[in-house]
Amino acid sequence: MPTSDPYHVSRQLGSEGKDKICYEARRSPQAAPVAVAQFKTQSSRVQAQLRRRGSKAREAIRAEAAFQRRAAAAGLAPIILEEDLERSRLVMELLPGGTLKDVAVSQGGRLTVAQQRRLIQLMRQLGAPTESGGAALLHNDLGNPCNYLCDGYGTFYLIDFGLAKEISSVTRPPLELAPSLAADANLLAIRHLLWDVQQGLVTHRILTELPAVLVREYQTLASKLTEASRLTEASRLTEASIAGSSSASGKAAEPPPARAPARAPACGLRRPRASPERRGKAVVVELESSDDEGGIVGSGENTPHEAALASPPLPPPPRAARCSAALLVVWSVSIAASAVAVVCSPHGLNGTLPEAILSWARGV
């Protein structure tokens, strides 16, 4: 059980976060004030959850403290004075200048050029390798203006490392960034920060002008990302082509795709057709060539070429023959109709044939 609290907690600092609340506290009335980040694991709302995974909550607090210590060693975050896992809280130095939002309001809705450059330095140096004085961390929540604290002299520092991840050669930041851009991964938060600034401009009048340095830095980063994406895609295509050529050299060539049979043109026109003998020879030559090229002949199924060779289609009858047959049918029908009319007439042939022909027939 935790002993009596050595700190006297007073006012709340900033707004309430998702997992913690920050307070101003003192060990004694004469001592310097400190900031206490109290995690919500001891509240009644999550008491049942705490009983199920209380050790995991402690590990999360320990990991956040380790990340902030690394950033503080690089001069990017407040120094942690105490790590109290029994009370689920972190004690750190107090920065009296307020958050980025408070500074912007106090300065009439503007951020100085030096302050904007400090924000960019924080983002870039946080992801820089530890060998070059950085922290090799991806913060993952730098789009929130309340995660930047001012020390009272215009210099900003970072807090709230609860979502931070380590940047290394094994674990790279999201969005498939190139290794040369891994150190600048935190700069992607400028887009969210500018969005929050614009929302504040419209709703709360936090800023009266857009930070020009942040806008230019984000545009430069966007062009770098576009170029890196283009180079990455080009290298992937090159690797794929090399892999395809190497696999093709070690394997037999793929069979060519089956060609669709030729179709007659529209509008009633017909292509000149070859004789069955010439057509059969052409099919035989085509089958032999496809067999040499590794085609599908001999697969046990009737291909279109084999079907054409087995039963070639008959050519259509000539157009003149079709017209003569139609005329013959019409002429026959006309003669038959005339004969029926003569036979069925009441006068017989006397009423049908001319008088000259009848007299000639009687004389004969």
C-alpha positions in Angstrom: 0.0 0.0 0.0 1.3 3.5 -0.8 2.4 5.6 2.1 1.3 9.1 2.7 1.7 11.4 -0.3 4.8 13.6 0.1 3.5 16.1 -2.5 0.8 18.7 -1.8 -1.3 18.8 -5.0 -2.8 22.2 -6.0 -4.2 23.4 -9.3 -4.6 21.4 -12.5 -2.3 22.1 -15.4 -3.8 22.3 -18.8 -6.8 20.2 -19.9 -7.5 16.6 -18.9 -5.9 14.0 -21.2 -7.2 10.6 -22.2 -5.0 8.7 -19.7 -3.7 11.3 -17.3 -4.2 14.6 -15.6 -1.4 17.0 -14.7 -1.2 19.0 -11.5 1.1 21.5 -9.9 2.5 20.1 -6.6 5.0 20.9 -3.9 6.8 18.9 -1.3 6.7 21.8 1.1 5.4 25.4 1.0 9.0 26.6 0.5 10.0 24.0 -2.2 10.0 24.7 -5.9 6.8 23.6 -7.7 6.8 20.5 -9.8 4.4 18.9 -12.3 2.7 15.6 -11.4 1.3 13.5 -14.2 -1.3 11.4 -12.5 -2.5 8.4 -14.6 -6.1 7.4 -14.4 -5.5 3.7 -13.5 -6.5 4.3 -9.9 -9.8 5.9 -10.6 -13.1 4.1 -9.9 -14.1 4.1 -13.6 -11.3 1.7 -14.5 -10.8 -0.2 -11.2 -12.1 -3.5 -12.6 -9.8 -3.1 -15.6 -6.9 -2.3 -13.4 -7.4 -5.5 -11.5 -7.3 -7.5 -14.7 -4.2 -5.9 -16.1 -2.6 -3.8 -13.5 0.9 -5.0 -14.3 0.5 -4.0 -17.9 -0.4 -0.5 -16.8 2.8 -0.3 -14.8 4.8 -1.4 -17.8 3.1 1.3 -19.9 4.0 4.0 -17.4 7.6 2.7 -17.2 7.9 2.7 -21.0 6.6 6.3 -21.2 9.0 7.4 -18.6 11.9 5.8 -20.4 11.0 7.5 -23.7 10.7 10.9 -22.0 14.0 10.5 -20.2 15.6 9.8 -23.6 14.1 12.9 -25.1 15.1 14.9 -22.0 18.7 13.8 -22.4 18.5 15.3 -25.9 17.1 18.6 -24.5 13.7 18.0 -26.0 11.5 17.3 -23.0 11.1 18.1 -19.3 13.3 16.2 -16.9 11.6 13.4 -14.9 12.3 13.8 -11.2 10.5 10.7 -9.9 8.8 7.6 -11.2 6.1 6.6 -8.7 4.6 3.3 -9.9 2.8 2.7 -6.7 0.7 5.8 -7.2 0.8 5.5 -11.0 2.3 8.9 -11.7 5.4 10.7 -13.0 6.9 13.8 -11.3 8.8 16.1 -13.6 10.0 19.7 -13.7 7.4 22.4 -14.1 7.5 24.6 -17.2 5.5 27.8 -16.4 5.1 29.1 -19.9 1.9 27.1 -20.7 1.1 25.1 -23.8 1.5 26.1 -27.5 -2.1 27.1 -27.5 -1.7 29.4 -24.5 1.4 31.0 -26.0 -0.4 31.7 -29.3 -3.3 33.4 -27.5 -0.9 35.5 -25.3 0.9 36.7 -28.3 -2.1 38.0 -30.1 -2.7 35.0 -32.3 0.8 34.8 -33.8 3.8 32.5 -33.5 7.2 34.1 -34.0 9.7 32.7 -36.6 12.0 31.5 -33.8 9.1 29.6 -32.2 8.2 28.0 -35.5 11.7 26.9 -36.1 11.9 25.5 -32.6 8.9 23.3 -33.3 10.5 22.0 -36.4 13.8 21.4 -34.5 11.8 19.4 -31.9 10.2 17.2 -34.5 13.3 16.5 -36.5 15.7 16.1 -33.5 13.3 13.8 -31.8 13.6 11.3 -34.6 17.3 11.8 -35.2 19.6 8.9 -34.2 21.0 9.0 -30.7 24.5 9.0 -32.1 23.9 12.5 -33.5 22.2 13.8 -30.3 18.7 12.8 -31.1 16.2 10.5 -29.4 15.3 8.1 -32.3 11.6 8.3 -31.3 8.4 8.6 -33.2 6.0 10.6 -30.9 2.8 9.7 -32.7 0.8 12.6 -31.1 2.6 15.8 -32.1 -0.5 17.1 -33.9 -1.9 18.2 -30.5 -0.8 21.7 -29.6 -1.2 20.9 -25.9 1.7 18.5 -26.1 4.1 21.4 -26.5 5.1 23.3 -23.3 7.0 26.6 -23.0 9.6 27.2 -20.4 8.7 30.9 -20.0 11.4 32.1 -22.2 9.8 31.2 -25.6 11.4 27.7 -25.9 9.1 24.7 -26.4 9.5 21.2 -25.1 7.6 18.0 -25.7 5.5 16.0 -23.3 3.1 13.0 -23.3 5.1 10.0 -24.7 2.4 7.5 -24.1 2.1 6.6 -27.8 5.8 6.9 -28.7 7.6 4.2 -30.6 11.3 3.6 -31.2 12.8 4.3 -34.6 15.5 1.8 -35.5 16.8 0.0 -38.5 14.6 -3.0 -37.6 11.4 -1.1 -36.6 10.8 1.7 -39.1 8.0 4.3 -38.8 4.7 3.8 -40.6 3.8 4.9 -44.1 6.8 2.9 -45.5 9.2 5.9 -45.3 12.6 5.6 -46.9 15.5 5.1 -44.5 16.8 8.5 -45.3 13.4 10.0 -44.2 13.0 7.9 -41.0 14.6 10.6 -38.9 12.0 13.2 -40.2 9.0 10.9 -39.5 7.7 13.3 -36.7 7.5 16.1 -39.3 4.4 14.4 -40.7 2.6 15.8 -37.6 2.9 19.3 -39.1 -0.1 18.6 -41.3 -2.3 17.8 -38.2 -0.8 20.7 -36.4 -1.7 23.1 -39.2 -5.2 21.7 -39.4 -5.6 22.3 -35.6 -4.3 25.8 -36.1 -6.8 26.5 -38.9 -9.6 25.1 -36.8 -8.6 27.4 -34.0 -8.4 30.3 -36.4 -12.0 29.7 -37.5 -13.7 28.8 -34.2 -11.6 30.2 -31.3 -9.5 32.9 -33.0 -6.3 31.3 -31.6 -4.2 32.4 -34.5 -4.7 35.3 -36.8 -2.2 34.1 -39.4 -0.9 30.8 -40.6 2.6 29.9 -39.6 4.6 30.3 -42.8 7.7 28.4 -41.7 5.6 25.3 -40.8 3.8 25.5 -44.2 7.1 25.7 -46.1 8.6 22.8 -44.1 5.6 20.6 -44.8 5.6 21.4 -48.5 9.3 20.5 -48.6 8.6 17.2 -46.7 5.7 16.4 -49.1 8.0 16.8 -52.1 10.6 14.5 -50.5 8.0 11.9 -49.7 6.7 12.0 -53.3 10.2 11.6 -54.7 11.0 8.8 -52.3 7.7 7.0 -53.2 8.5 7.3 -56.9 12.0 5.9 -56.4 10.7 3.1 -54.2 8.1 2.2 -56.9 10.8 2.3 -59.6 13.1 0.0 -57.6 10.2 -2.4 -57.0 9.5 -2.6 -60.7 13.1 -3.1 -61.4 13.4 -5.9 -58.9 10.2 -7.5 -60.3 11.6 -7.4 -63.9 14.9 -8.9 -62.8 13.1 -11.6 -60.9 10.9 -12.3 -63.9 13.8 -12.5 -66.3 15.8 -14.8 -64.0 12.8 -17.1 -63.6 12.2 -17.1 -67.3 15.8 -18.1 -68.0 15.4 -21.1 -65.6 12.1 -22.3 -66.9 10.6 -23.2 -70.3 8.8 -20.5 -72.2 5.1 -20.1 -71.4 2.8 -21.2 -74.2 1.4 -18.4 -76.3 -2.2 -17.5 -75.7 -4.8 -19.1 -77.9 -5.8 -16.9 -80.7 -9.5 -16.2 -81.3 -10.8 -17.5 -84.7 -11.2 -14.9 -87.4 -14.6 -13.3 -87.6 -16.3 -12.1 -90.9 -16.7 -8.4 -91.2 -20.1 -6.8 -90.6 -22.4 -5.0 -93.1 -23.1 -8.2 -95.1 -19.6 -8.3 -96.7 -17.8 -11.6 -96.9 -14.1 -12.4 -97.0 -12.8 -14.4 -100.0 -12.6 -18.0 -99.0 -10.0 -20.4 -100.1 -10.8 -23.9 -101.3 -11.1 -26.7 -98.8 -7.8 -28.2 -100.0 -5.8 -25.0 -99.5 -7.6 -24.3 -96.2 -6.8 -27.8 -94.9 -3.1 -27.4 -95.8 -3.0 -24.0 -94.0 -4.4 -25.5 -90.9 -1.9 -28.4 -91.0 1.0 -25.9 -91.3 -0.4 -23.8 -88.4 -0.8 -26.9 -86.2 2.8 -28.0 -86.9 4.2 -24.6 -86.1 2.3 -24.3 -82.8 3.5 -27.8 -81.9 7.1 -26.6 -82.4 6.6 -23.5 -80.2 5.2 -25.5 -77.3 1.5 -25.1 -78.1 -1.4 -27.1 -76.8 -1.6 -29.7 -79.6 -2.0 -33.3 -78.4 -3.6 -32.3 -75.1 -6.5 -34.7 -75.7 -9.1 -32.0 -76.4 -10.3 -30.7 -79.8 -8.8 -27.3 -80.4 -10.3 -24.9 -82.9 -7.6 -25.8 -85.4 -8.2 -29.5 -85.1 -12.0 -29.0 -85.5 -11.4 -27.1 -88.7 -9.1 -29.8 -90.0 -11.6 -32.6 -89.2 -14.7 -31.1 -90.9 -14.1 -28.0 -92.9 -17.2 -25.8 -93.4 -18.8 -25.9 -96.9 -18.7 -22.8 -99.0 -22.0 -21.0 -99.5 -23.8 -21.4 -102.9 -23.1 -18.7 -105.6 -25.4 -15.7 -105.7 -26.5 -16.4 -109.4 -27.5 -19.9 -108.6 -29.7 -18.7 -105.7 -31.4 -16.1 -108.0 -32.1 -18.7 -110.8 -33.7 -21.1 -108.4 -36.0 -18.4 -107.0 -37.1 -17.4 -110.6 -37.8 -21.0 -111.5 -40.0 -21.4 -108.5 -42.0 -18.2 -109.3 -42.4 -19.2 -113.0 -43.7 -22.7 -112.0 -46.2 -21.3 -109.6 -47.5 -18.9 -112.3 -48.0 -21.7 -114.9 -49.8 -23.9 -112.4 -52.1 -21.0 -111.5 -52.9 -20.3 -115.1 -53.8 -23.9 -115.8 -56.1 -24.1 -112.9 -57.8 -20.9 -114.0 -58.4 -22.3 -117.5 -59.7 -25.7 -116.3 -62.1 -24.0 -113.9 -63.5 -21.5 -116.4 -67.3 -22.1 -117.4 -66.5 -21.9 -121.1 -63.5 -24.1 -121.0 -60.9 -23.3 -123.6 -63.5 -21.5 -125.8 -63.6 -18.6 -123.4 -59.9 -18.5 -122.7 -58.2 -18.9 -126.1 -58.4 -16.3 -128.9 -60.8 -16.9 -131.9 -58.0 -17.2 -134.4 -56.4 -20.0 -132.4 -59.7 -21.8 -132.0 -60.5 -21.7 -135.8 -57.1 -23.0 -136.6 -57.6 -25.8 -134.1 -60.9 -26.8 -135.7 -59.5 -26.8 -139.2 -56.8 -29.1 -138.1 
